[in-house]
Amino acid sequence: MFQGMDPRLVKQAMKKMGMKQEDIPAIEVIIKCGDKNLIIHNPNVQKMIMMGEESFQITGQIEETSAISEEDIQTVMEQASCSKETAKKALEKSNGDLAQAIINVQS
């Protein structure tokens, strides 16, 4: 956290300020957004508690993936009798809402 400083002194200073730090032994971190997922491989996760507020610092290798699953695409294809491309575009347009995607294709 504070490079070049004595870790013991840093801990004492953090304690005086009411700060706590905890390492989280995470294997993978997934952040789900509306249109995509951020997957962080080999993460280094630190939980900070300061003045009753918890925050996390995460570093690692980031991979960005679509939030639309193959299962959702298959469902739209079957229900709307359309191609995979059409189903995927409809899901993207509806932000992953299956019912809306099917309605959009059928309209």
Backbone as CSV, one residue per row, in Angstrom:
resi,resn,N_x,N_y,N_z,CA_x,CA_y,CA_z,C_x,C_y,C_z
1,MET,0.819,-1.194,0.000,0.000,0.000,0.000,0.860,1.254,0.000
2,PHE,1.754,1.390,0.994,2.662,2.524,1.071,4.073,2.001,0.836
3,GLN,4.535,2.071,-0.391,5.825,1.494,-0.739,6.959,2.279,-0.094
4,GLY,7.966,1.543,0.344,9.149,2.158,0.926,8.981,2.518,2.392
5,MET,7.842,2.218,2.974,7.604,2.535,4.384,7.596,1.254,5.198
6,ASP,7.928,1.377,6.450,7.930,0.245,7.365,6.486,-0.252,7.534
7,PRO,6.209,-1.507,7.165,4.845,-2.040,7.259,4.239,-1.920,8.662
8,ARG,5.077,-2.052,9.668,4.589,-1.944,11.047,4.075,-0.530,11.337
9,LEU,4.817,0.485,10.859,4.393,1.874,11.049,3.122,2.187,10.257
10,VAL,3.038,1.616,9.077,1.844,1.816,8.258,0.631,1.237,8.981
11,LYS,0.753,0.026,9.547,-0.352,-0.595,10.281,-0.777,0.266,11.469
12,GLN,0.212,0.815,12.189,-0.099,1.658,13.341,-0.856,2.916,12.904
13,ALA,-0.401,3.543,11.824,-1.053,4.752,11.320,-2.478,4.447,10.870
14,MET,-2.657,3.326,10.179,-3.992,2.936,9.718,-4.915,2.690,10.905
15,LYS,-4.391,2.054,11.952,-5.198,1.766,13.140,-5.644,3.066,13.811
16,LYS,-4.749,4.049,13.886,-5.082,5.343,14.486,-6.183,6.058,13.706
17,MET,-6.197,5.867,12.383,-7.200,6.512,11.540,-8.489,5.685,11.438
18,GLY,-8.537,4.542,12.129,-9.721,3.699,12.097,-9.843,2.896,10.815
19,MET,-8.727,2.648,10.157,-8.723,1.894,8.907,-8.313,0.446,9.164
20,LYS,-8.962,-0.446,8.448,-8.586,-1.859,8.489,-8.414,-2.334,7.061
21,GLN,-7.457,-3.206,6.850,-7.215,-3.771,5.527,-7.191,-5.284,5.655
22,GLU,-7.845,-5.948,4.703,-7.915,-7.400,4.726,-7.709,-7.923,3.305
23,ASP,-6.826,-8.901,3.155,-6.647,-9.545,1.855,-7.734,-10.601,1.686
24,ILE,-8.361,-10.625,0.516,-9.404,-11.603,0.207,-8.794,-12.633,-0.747
25,PRO,-8.811,-13.924,-0.380,-8.197,-14.948,-1.233,-9.106,-15.340,-2.402
26,ALA,-9.382,-14.404,-3.288,-10.288,-14.648,-4.417,-9.576,-15.405,-5.537
27,ILE,-10.337,-16.211,-6.247,-9.838,-16.970,-7.390,-10.184,-16.240,-8.680
28,GLU,-11.381,-15.628,-8.698,-11.857,-14.913,-9.874,-12.884,-13.884,-9.408
29,VAL,-12.910,-12.727,-10.074,-13.891,-11.683,-9.752,-14.678,-11.389,-11.023
30,ILE,-16.009,-11.363,-10.900,-16.869,-11.070,-12.046,-17.695,-9.835,-11.712
31,ILE,-17.616,-8.833,-12.576,-18.422,-7.627,-12.437,-19.428,-7.650,-13.571
32,LYS,-20.707,-7.712,-13.212,-21.766,-7.808,-14.218,-22.308,-6.418,-14.516
33,CYS,-22.194,-6.010,-15.770,-22.726,-4.744,-16.250,-23.951,-5.054,-17.102
34,GLY,-24.663,-4.043,-17.527,-25.860,-4.258,-18.321,-25.599,-4.974,-19.631
35,ASP,-24.538,-4.603,-20.318,-24.287,-5.149,-21.651,-23.066,-6.053,-21.738
36,LYS,-22.318,-6.188,-20.644,-21.114,-7.020,-20.671,-20.743,-7.452,-19.260
37,ASN,-19.844,-8.393,-19.178,-19.281,-8.834,-17.911,-17.786,-8.583,-17.947
38,LEU,-17.238,-8.148,-16.830,-15.794,-8.002,-16.690,-15.331,-9.128,-15.780
39,ILE,-14.464,-9.983,-16.312,-13.946,-11.108,-15.540,-12.484,-10.805,-15.235
40,ILE,-12.142,-10.836,-13.955,-10.777,-10.538,-13.545,-10.157,-11.841,-13.057
41,HIS,-9.180,-12.319,-13.832,-8.491,-13.570,-13.532,-7.280,-13.278,-12.647
42,ASN,-6.912,-14.238,-11.826,-5.770,-14.119,-10.908,-5.818,-12.793,-10.150
43,PRO,-6.938,-12.512,-9.486,-7.078,-11.210,-8.842,-6.315,-11.094,-7.527
44,ASN,-5.924,-9.872,-7.243,-5.390,-9.508,-5.940,-6.452,-8.575,-5.363
45,VAL,-7.190,-9.046,-4.359,-8.314,-8.289,-3.815,-8.015,-7.873,-2.386
46,GLN,-8.172,-6.579,-2.135,-7.990,-6.057,-0.787,-9.255,-5.330,-0.366
47,LYS,-9.725,-5.653,0.826,-10.913,-5.009,1.384,-10.426,-3.963,2.381
48,MET,-10.917,-2.738,2.209,-10.559,-1.639,3.095,-11.812,-1.223,3.856
49,ILE,-11.672,-1.040,5.159,-12.771,-0.545,5.981,-12.294,0.748,6.619
50,MET,-13.007,1.840,6.308,-12.637,3.130,6.858,-13.906,3.893,7.195
51,MET,-14.033,4.288,8.433,-15.185,5.039,8.917,-16.500,4.307,8.620
52,GLY,-16.497,2.982,8.779,-17.697,2.193,8.576,-18.009,1.858,7.124
53,GLU,-17.267,2.405,6.193,-17.470,2.147,4.765,-16.500,1.068,4.302
54,GLU,-17.022,0.119,3.522,-16.175,-0.927,2.960,-15.919,-0.622,1.493
55,SER,-14.683,-0.763,1.072,-14.351,-0.621,-0.345,-13.353,-1.713,-0.709
56,PHE,-13.290,-1.993,-1.995,-12.423,-3.060,-2.469,-11.483,-2.525,-3.537
57,GLN,-10.264,-2.998,-3.503,-9.294,-2.689,-4.551,-8.967,-4.014,-5.221
58,ILE,-9.171,-4.050,-6.551,-8.982,-5.289,-7.293,-8.011,-5.044,-8.440
59,THR,-6.996,-5.877,-8.528,-6.082,-5.838,-9.665,-5.985,-7.245,-10.234
60,GLY,-5.691,-7.337,-11.515,-5.570,-8.644,-12.148,-5.707,-8.529,-13.649
61,GLN,-5.833,-9.668,-14.306,-5.971,-9.723,-15.759,-7.448,-9.639,-16.119
62,ILE,-7.833,-8.604,-16.881,-9.236,-8.352,-17.189,-9.624,-8.918,-18.548
63,GLU,-10.779,-9.605,-18.556,-11.371,-10.125,-19.792,-12.792,-9.580,-19.876
64,GLU,-13.162,-9.070,-21.035,-14.500,-8.520,-21.237,-15.314,-9.512,-22.064
65,THR,-16.497,-9.874,-21.566,-17.348,-10.809,-22.297,-18.755,-10.248,-22.424
66,SER,-19.500,-10.772,-23.364,-20.887,-10.369,-23.564,-21.728,-10.932,-22.429
67,ALA,-22.703,-10.175,-21.977,-23.582,-10.632,-20.899,-24.690,-11.542,-21.423
68,ILE,-24.771,-11.684,-22.747,-25.822,-12.497,-23.354,-25.328,-13.940,-23.468
69,SER,-26.073,-14.857,-22.863,-25.653,-16.258,-22.863,-26.157,-16.984,-24.108
70,GLU,-25.499,-18.086,-24.415,-25.919,-18.934,-25.536,-27.325,-19.490,-25.294
71,GLU,-27.624,-19.756,-24.038,-28.950,-20.278,-23.686,-30.035,-19.250,-24.030
72,ASP,-29.767,-17.966,-23.742,-30.727,-16.905,-24.080,-30.908,-16.787,-25.594
73,ILE,-29.809,-16.895,-26.322,-29.872,-16.823,-27.784,-30.719,-17.966,-28.317
74,GLN,-30.491,-19.177,-27.783,-31.265,-20.359,-28.211,-32.750,-20.168,-27.940
75,THR,-33.077,-19.622,-26.780,-34.482,-19.402,-26.412,-35.161,-18.460,-27.396
76,VAL,-34.505,-17.356,-27.724,-35.072,-16.397,-28.673,-35.211,-17.035,-30.048
77,MET,-34.193,-17.799,-30.470,-34.249,-18.473,-31.771,-35.463,-19.402,-31.852
78,GLU,-35.693,-20.183,-30.800,-36.798,-21.136,-30.785,-38.155,-20.434,-30.726
79,GLN,-38.272,-19.454,-29.862,-39.560,-18.786,-29.661,-39.949,-17.874,-30.818
80,ALA,-38.949,-17.255,-31.452,-39.245,-16.300,-32.525,-38.974,-16.882,-33.907
81,SER,-38.512,-18.121,-33.964,-38.178,-18.787,-35.235,-37.278,-17.905,-36.102
82,CYS,-36.117,-17.586,-35.556,-35.195,-16.707,-36.279,-33.778,-17.271,-36.236
83,SER,-32.878,-16.620,-36.954,-31.478,-17.046,-37.002,-30.748,-16.631,-35.722
84,LYS,-29.582,-17.196,-35.542,-28.762,-16.885,-34.373,-28.367,-15.410,-34.372
85,GLU,-27.973,-14.902,-35.538,-27.598,-13.479,-35.672,-28.734,-12.566,-35.250
86,THR,-29.942,-12.849,-35.756,-31.113,-12.030,-35.450,-31.420,-12.074,-33.952
87,ALA,-31.353,-13.271,-33.382,-31.625,-13.440,-31.951,-30.619,-12.661,-31.107
88,LYS,-29.346,-12.750,-31.481,-28.301,-12.057,-30.722,-28.480,-10.543,-30.805
89,LYS,-28.761,-10.036,-32.000,-28.975,-8.588,-32.170,-30.186,-8.115,-31.376
90,ALA,-31.261,-8.922,-31.385,-32.472,-8.560,-30.644,-32.199,-8.521,-29.142
91,LEU,-31.405,-9.474,-28.643,-31.050,-9.487,-27.224,-30.171,-8.296,-26.852
92,GLU,-29.246,-7.956,-27.734,-28.392,-6.797,-27.474,-29.224,-5.519,-27.437
93,LYS,-30.157,-5.409,-28.378,-31.014,-4.221,-28.459,-31.914,-4.098,-27.222
94,SER,-32.356,-5.242,-26.692,-33.248,-5.232,-25.524,-32.493,-5.358,-24.203
95,ASN,-31.160,-5.206,-24.246,-30.314,-5.314,-23.046,-30.511,-6.629,-22.306
96,GLY,-30.665,-7.714,-23.074,-30.767,-9.042,-22.491,-32.156,-9.451,-22.041
97,ASP,-33.170,-8.610,-22.264,-34.554,-8.928,-21.886,-35.124,-9.911,-22.911
98,LEU,-35.302,-11.166,-22.482,-35.767,-12.226,-23.387,-37.117,-11.911,-24.017
99,ALA,-38.075,-11.550,-23.196,-39.430,-11.294,-23.710,-39.426,-10.165,-24.729
100,GLN,-38.721,-9.089,-24.416,-38.671,-7.944,-25.327,-37.963,-8.316,-26.625
101,ALA,-36.912,-9.119,-26.529,-36.183,-9.549,-27.719,-37.093,-10.368,-28.650
102,ILE,-37.878,-11.275,-28.056,-38.805,-12.103,-28.852,-39.868,-11.228,-29.520
103,ILE,-40.408,-10.284,-28.771,-41.420,-9.367,-29.317,-40.823,-8.554,-30.457
104,ASN,-39.591,-8.061,-30.279,-38.939,-7.254,-31.316,-38.743,-8.040,-32.607
105,VAL,-38.377,-9.301,-32.489,-38.153,-10.127,-33.680,-39.482,-10.427,-34.374
106,GLN,-40.505,-10.685,-33.599,-41.803,-11.049,-34.166,-42.561,-9.855,-34.745
107,SER,-42.202,-8.640,-34.380,-42.902,-7.450,-34.868,-42.517,-7.093,-36.260
